[in-house]
């Protein structure tokens, strides 16, 4: 059984701290995308360690910027439950939950970095991270569209749209438990959105209008009423775009 909710000013202050921390994280990440230029391969080429490290950092900052708005309600709900269970130390558990969540996206960022390097070497994308051949653009659009219809997408999206059910079904005590919960939620979120994230190669990895558009789509799918049906509209639009690209 969870303890009764902690009353008073400290609980309200703690919730504000979490909210402000998430807002600051999102703002700083977007500012980083605006201020930091796209990593460019030097004389050593795309396989050089500095280029790989900078590309990974770019992807990870971009994932934080894109995913923080849609995961914020889940983190805030977890914080409320954690405070009931642990009192003031619930703030640390909320931080551990968020860290676990973004660790899943750090893994995705590492894979995306390797994929970007490979695609540049194959001349499928340019050094700005945008596709250079029509078939690759159509394949990314069509693949993302097909994944929107798949049961895995639907199941992961349902988890993301039901944070209370996720927290109730996966609740664990302690900091390691909070981190693991966050990582599990991050993996479900990754299962929901990975194909959409690969569309960054269509518009250009650092095309901020494209990044913002995908961020809005992800937010609406997860948070808006009827978001589970929006995935079908998105799929239809992506299919049309794929066909138009080929034609």
Secondary structure, 3 states (H helix, E strand, C coil): CCCCCCCCHHHHHHHHHHHHHHHHHHHHHHHHHHHCCCCCCECCECCCHHHHHHHHHHHHHHHHHHHHHHHHHHHHHHHHHHHHHHHHHHHHHHHHHHHHHHHHHHHHHHHHHHHHHHHHHCCCECCCCCECCHHHHHHHHHHHHHHHHCHHHHHHHHHHHCHHHHHHHHCCCHHHHHHHHHHHHHHHHHHHHHHHHHCHHHHCCCCHHHHHHHHHHHHHHHHCCCHHHHHHHHHHHHHHHHHHHHC
